[in-house]
Amino acid sequence: MTASAQRVVVLSDPQLDDLAERVVKRLRDTDDASRSRQPSRLVDAATVAAALGVSRDCVYAHADELGGERIGGGPRGRLRFDLDRALVAWTSRSHSKESHTPKPPAPTGDAARRRRQRMGSSPGLLPIRRSASYLDSERERS
């Protein structure tokens, strides 16, 4: 193969998922190595909200998922977040079964017609009445 030739590779969905997981793992390993060299910088909920493009209330509602840590004593200690960790947590894809269940196909043909007929929620059509001018013109013709 020459240097100018290009090769196109098509990946299936499971292969793409596997590749994405490998990339995330490699990035996390790199992040873990860099974190061991640098102390993490904790930020407040407003900073996380601005970075994610959501409200501060949303950040508080998802604090556990975003890696929020209570700073200070008591149940009302200030919440602080590692911004990088929160970004990764917010953008990572969920693998819940609920989001991947296929919807049943819509009924077609006879099944759809039967379903519509059973509904009975639409009123019957109203009769069409002709205008007085139309009736007058009909009388003149006869």
C-alpha positions as CSV (number, residue, x, y, z in Angstrom):
1,M,0.0,0.0,0.0
2,T,1.4,3.4,-0.9
3,A,1.6,6.3,1.4
4,S,-1.2,8.1,-0.4
5,A,-3.6,5.2,-0.2
6,Q,-6.3,5.3,2.4
7,R,-8.0,2.4,4.1
8,V,-11.5,2.7,5.4
9,V,-12.5,0.5,8.4
10,V,-16.2,0.1,9.4
11,L,-16.8,-0.8,13.0
12,S,-20.0,-2.4,14.4
13,D,-21.7,-0.8,17.4
14,P,-20.2,-3.3,19.9
15,Q,-16.8,-2.7,18.5
16,L,-17.3,1.1,18.8
17,D,-18.4,0.7,22.4
18,D,-15.3,-1.4,23.2
19,L,-13.1,1.2,21.5
20,A,-14.8,4.0,23.5
21,E,-14.3,2.1,26.8
22,R,-10.6,1.6,26.0
23,V,-10.1,5.2,25.2
24,V,-11.9,6.3,28.5
25,K,-9.7,3.8,30.4
26,R,-6.6,5.1,28.9
27,L,-7.6,8.7,29.5
28,R,-8.4,7.9,33.1
29,D,-5.0,6.1,33.5
30,T,-3.3,9.2,32.1
31,D,-5.4,11.5,34.4
32,D,-4.6,9.3,37.4
33,A,-0.9,9.6,36.6
34,S,-1.1,13.4,36.3
35,R,-3.2,13.7,39.5
36,S,-0.5,11.9,41.4
37,R,1.8,14.6,40.4
38,Q,-0.6,17.5,40.9
39,P,-3.0,18.1,43.7
40,S,-6.6,18.2,42.5
41,R,-8.3,21.6,42.5
42,L,-11.7,21.5,44.1
43,V,-14.3,24.0,42.9
44,D,-17.8,25.0,44.0
45,A,-21.2,24.0,42.6
46,A,-21.5,27.3,40.6
47,T,-18.3,26.6,38.8
48,V,-19.3,23.0,37.9
49,A,-22.8,24.3,36.8
50,A,-21.2,26.8,34.5
51,A,-18.8,24.2,33.0
52,L,-21.7,21.7,32.4
53,G,-24.2,24.3,31.2
54,V,-26.8,23.4,33.9
55,S,-28.2,25.1,37.0
56,R,-26.6,25.0,40.4
57,D,-29.7,23.1,41.7
58,C,-29.0,20.4,39.1
59,V,-25.4,20.1,40.3
60,Y,-26.7,19.7,43.9
61,A,-29.2,17.1,42.8
62,H,-26.5,15.0,41.1
63,A,-23.7,15.8,43.6
64,D,-23.1,12.1,44.4
65,E,-22.8,11.2,40.7
66,L,-20.5,14.1,40.1
67,G,-18.2,13.2,42.9
68,G,-19.2,16.0,45.3
69,E,-17.3,16.1,48.6
70,R,-18.5,17.7,51.8
71,I,-15.9,20.1,53.2
72,G,-16.4,21.1,56.8
73,G,-18.3,19.5,59.7
74,G,-22.0,18.6,59.8
75,P,-24.6,17.7,57.3
76,R,-24.5,21.1,55.7
77,G,-20.8,21.3,55.0
78,R,-19.9,23.0,51.7
79,L,-19.9,20.8,48.6
80,R,-16.7,20.9,46.5
81,F,-16.0,19.0,43.2
82,D,-13.0,17.9,41.2
83,L,-14.0,19.6,38.0
84,D,-12.3,17.1,35.7
85,R,-14.0,14.2,37.5
86,A,-17.4,15.9,37.4
87,L,-17.0,16.5,33.6
88,V,-16.1,12.9,33.0
89,A,-19.0,11.7,35.2
90,W,-21.5,14.0,33.5
91,T,-20.5,13.1,29.9
92,S,-20.1,9.3,30.4
93,R,-22.7,7.2,28.7
94,S,-25.2,5.3,30.8
95,H,-25.5,1.5,30.2
96,S,-28.8,1.1,31.9
97,K,-31.2,-1.5,30.5
98,E,-34.0,1.0,30.4
99,S,-32.4,3.2,27.9
100,H,-31.6,0.4,25.5
101,T,-34.9,-1.5,25.4
102,P,-36.4,-1.3,21.9
103,K,-39.9,0.1,21.5
104,P,-42.4,-2.3,20.0
105,P,-43.3,-1.5,16.4
106,A,-46.4,0.5,15.7
107,P,-49.4,-1.6,14.5
108,T,-49.9,-1.5,10.7
109,G,-52.6,-2.7,8.4
110,D,-55.7,-4.3,9.9
111,A,-54.5,-4.0,13.4
112,A,-54.1,-0.3,13.2
113,R,-57.6,0.1,11.6
114,R,-59.2,-2.1,14.3
115,R,-57.5,-0.1,17.0
116,R,-58.7,3.2,15.6
117,Q,-62.3,1.9,15.2
118,R,-62.4,0.8,18.9
119,M,-61.4,4.2,20.2
120,G,-64.8,5.8,19.6
121,S,-63.5,9.2,20.7
122,S,-64.1,11.1,17.5
123,P,-67.6,12.6,16.9
124,G,-69.5,11.8,13.8
125,L,-69.3,14.2,10.8
126,L,-71.7,17.2,10.8
127,P,-74.0,17.5,7.8
128,I,-73.0,20.0,5.1
129,R,-75.6,22.7,4.6
130,R,-75.6,24.7,1.5
131,S,-75.7,28.5,1.6
132,A,-78.9,30.4,0.8
133,S,-77.2,32.0,-2.3
134,Y,-76.4,28.5,-3.6
135,L,-80.0,27.4,-3.1
136,D,-81.3,30.5,-4.9
137,S,-79.0,29.8,-7.9
138,E,-80.2,26.2,-8.1
139,R,-83.8,27.3,-8.1
140,E,-83.2,29.7,-11.0
141,R,-81.6,27.0,-13.1
142,S,-84.6,24.7,-12.8
